[in-house]
Amino acid sequence: MRRMILSLMLVAAVACQPATMELTEDQKAEIEDVVKQLAAKYSEAWTSDRDIDGYMRYASDWAGTPWGCCETLDDLRSNATGFWNRWDWESHEVGEMKVMVLGPDAAAVTFTAVAVRVDTAGVRREVTNELANLWVREAGQWKLLIGKNHVH
């Protein structure tokens, strides 16, 4: 009897789980394309626009800021302004992106961005940024929830 009750409980638990939505290959490809375009625009916004509010339009409001260096938008604005005042970009190239579609409303993307920048003393430096971003769909719009950036 106990075994039968446990079996019924297991069947009931499985039956009561929400249905998972399996994405078609076309749906995954569409999400991948959208996220790649946004990640490239987001990366370019940092180097060319120098407008923190424009840059942050890609970010989720839920997380505050997507980068661990700054807890608030004011912290990020201060950090970015200091950075922008020290460097000018000669070039910025976004490399190949890899996207993992996690579901209909979430995707992870990794990519590199190679930049040539010049400091205030005129010294040129080529840097490679390795980025990993988690994008989520909020109210129908894709937003960056969290990002990691390693510069070398």
C-alpha positions in Angstrom: 0.0 0.0 0.0 2.8 2.4 0.9 4.5 1.7 -2.4 1.3 2.4 -4.3 0.8 5.7 -2.5 4.3 6.7 -3.2 3.9 5.8 -6.9 0.6 7.8 -7.1 2.3 10.8 -5.4 5.2 10.6 -7.9 2.7 10.5 -10.9 0.7 13.3 -9.4 3.9 15.4 -8.9 5.0 14.9 -12.4 1.5 15.5 -13.8 1.3 18.8 -11.9 4.5 20.3 -13.3 4.1 23.2 -15.7 4.5 22.2 -19.3 7.9 23.1 -20.8 7.9 25.0 -24.0 10.2 23.4 -26.5 11.5 25.9 -29.0 11.8 25.1 -32.6 15.1 25.6 -34.4 13.7 28.6 -36.2 12.7 30.2 -32.8 16.1 29.5 -31.4 17.8 31.0 -34.5 15.6 34.2 -34.2 16.5 34.6 -30.5 20.1 34.1 -31.3 20.1 36.7 -34.1 18.3 39.3 -31.9 20.7 38.7 -28.9 23.8 38.9 -31.2 22.6 42.2 -32.6 21.9 43.7 -29.2 25.2 42.5 -27.7 27.1 44.1 -30.6 25.1 47.4 -30.3 25.6 47.4 -26.5 29.4 46.9 -26.9 29.6 49.6 -29.5 27.6 52.0 -27.4 30.3 51.9 -24.7 33.1 52.9 -27.1 31.4 55.3 -29.5 28.5 57.0 -27.8 30.0 57.8 -24.4 26.5 58.3 -23.2 25.8 56.2 -20.1 22.0 56.6 -20.3 22.1 55.4 -23.9 24.3 52.6 -22.9 22.0 51.6 -20.0 18.9 51.5 -22.2 20.1 47.9 -23.1 20.2 46.9 -19.4 17.5 45.4 -17.2 16.2 47.7 -14.5 15.8 44.7 -12.2 19.5 44.3 -11.6 20.5 47.9 -11.1 23.6 47.8 -13.3 24.7 44.6 -15.1 28.3 45.0 -14.0 29.7 44.0 -10.7 32.0 47.1 -10.4 29.1 49.4 -9.8 26.0 49.0 -7.6 24.1 52.1 -8.8 23.8 53.9 -12.1 25.6 56.9 -10.5 28.5 54.6 -9.6 28.6 53.3 -13.2 28.3 56.9 -14.6 31.3 58.0 -12.4 33.3 54.9 -13.4 32.5 55.3 -17.1 33.2 59.1 -17.1 36.6 58.5 -15.6 37.4 55.7 -18.1 36.2 57.8 -21.1 38.3 60.8 -20.0 41.4 58.6 -20.0 40.9 56.9 -23.4 39.9 57.5 -27.0 39.1 54.6 -29.3 40.8 54.3 -32.7 38.9 51.1 -33.4 36.5 48.6 -31.9 35.8 45.2 -33.5 33.3 42.7 -32.1 34.4 39.1 -32.8 32.4 35.9 -33.3 29.6 35.4 -30.8 28.4 32.2 -29.3 24.8 32.1 -28.1 23.1 29.6 -25.8 19.4 30.0 -26.0 18.1 29.1 -22.5 14.4 29.4 -23.2 12.0 31.7 -24.9 13.0 34.6 -22.6 16.6 34.0 -21.8 19.9 33.6 -23.7 23.6 33.7 -22.8 26.2 35.1 -25.2 30.0 35.1 -25.2 32.2 37.1 -27.5 35.4 39.1 -27.8 35.8 42.7 -28.7 39.2 44.0 -29.7 39.8 47.7 -29.3 42.7 50.0 -30.1 42.6 52.9 -27.7 44.9 55.9 -27.0 45.4 57.4 -23.6 45.8 61.1 -22.8 49.6 60.8 -23.3 49.1 59.5 -26.8 50.1 55.9 -26.0 48.3 53.3 -28.2 47.1 50.1 -26.6 45.3 47.1 -28.1 43.1 45.4 -25.7 41.0 42.3 -26.0 37.7 42.2 -24.0 36.2 38.7 -23.3 32.6 39.3 -22.5 29.8 37.0 -21.2 26.3 38.4 -21.0 23.0 37.0 -19.8 20.0 38.5 -21.8 16.4 38.3 -20.7 13.1 39.3 -22.3 11.2 41.8 -20.1 7.8 43.0 -21.2 8.7 42.0 -24.7 12.1 43.6 -24.9 15.5 42.0 -24.6 17.6 43.4 -21.8 21.0 42.7 -20.4 20.6 41.2 -16.9 24.2 40.6 -16.0 27.5 40.9 -17.7 31.1 39.9 -17.1 34.1 41.5 -18.8 37.7 40.4 -18.7 40.2 42.7 -20.3 43.7 41.7 -21.4 
